[in-house]
Amino acid sequence: MTFKEALYYKKLVNKKVHCNLCPHSCIIENGEIGKCEVRQNVGGNLKSMEYGKLCELKEEKIEDFMFHTIPGSKCLGIGMIGNTLSVSAKENEVENSKLKSINKTPQQIIKEAKNNGNKIIVYNYTEPIVFYEFIKDVAIKSKDLKHIIVSNGFVNEDPINEMSEYIHGAVIKIKGVDDEIYNVLYGVNAEPVLKCIKKLKENKVWVELSIKIIPGVNDSLYNIRKIASWILDNLGPDTPINIIPSKNTDIELIKKARKSAMDSGLNFVYISSNWKEGKTTFCPNCKRAVIIRDDKIENNHIEGKCKCGQEIPGIWH
């Protein structure tokens, strides 16, 4: 694939460019790249260097990403290298240099998804915002499919407003709601991430949050309660959150975190683990197990409602 003209930038004097995709707001000299490491100034034009160069392409279960979206569905997951937030060593993420490279056009991605019988394409693994142009080209050519991003949410308002027109759902990975945590991990403030989440909600994109627990950084119950309070104030009690343990995290601590979040007033709090209850959707009204996720999916809701009549919000078809 060749370089693709990037979206959301302005040309400046002396062949410099100003990238407006994320809050880093990079001023990039001719021949240089932005902090994401995948957008390059080529002769005074900003280019997406990795357009169509996938580092990951595989079929996944939707439950690997979201809990309130067409239970039991198989989806096509794709990713490209690059990130708007530097990856902290404390998170122990996969280094880009170890990822594979697969060249695909938007048309090939759509064809593969449909040939597999996938109803959903999930943009994940690294940071989908940095391959914004590719997502847009795939999504506008396949409006009969669902499109989901799994993002750190560090993106400016205008790109999010446009993206909201052609994606159906978003999982935003947050670490907390305080600047201190984001300063420690990434050297940035939390506010752009929180604004992104609120904007997606305002634009009627289905939003779920995931919280990866990092020992010594965001693993206090106080932090979980602050996140829950922020969600209640800004998104409402029906916003699902998924608590993701790090390796060697005490599962009992994670269970306490879930209970703390639910005691705060959140209706749908999940845990990514082998604990079945932590992956089960319970009706907030009658407490019935509405969706049980185990070796197979037991789906007991009817057109987005529990048998008692309580609405269970999400994307169900």
TASUL-V221587 format. One record per pair of residues at least 24 apart in sequence whose C-alpha atoms are under 6 Angstrom apart, sorted by the first residue. I is the first residue (numbers start at 1). J is the second residue. Records with the same first field share a line. If there is no record, write none. Layout:
I->J  J
This chain:
3->47  48  49
4->47  48
5->47
6->46  47  48
15->44
16->44
21->156
22->155  156
23->156
36->82  83  84
37->82
38->82
52->103  104  105
53->101  102  103
54->79  80  101  102
55->79  80  99  100  101
68->314
69->314  315  316
70->316  317
72->297
74->118
75->118  120  121
76->113  121
77->121  122  123
78->123
79->123  124  125
83->127
86->186
88->185
106->138
119->145
120->145  146  147
121->147
122->148  149
123->149
124->150
127->151
153->193  196
154->192  193
168->205
169->205  206  207
170->207
171->207  208  209
172->209
173->209  210  211
174->211
175->211
208->240  241
209->241
210->241  242  243
211->243  244
212->244
213->244  245  246
221->257
225->261
228->261
237->266  267
238->267
240->268  269
241->269
242->269  270  271
243->271
244->272
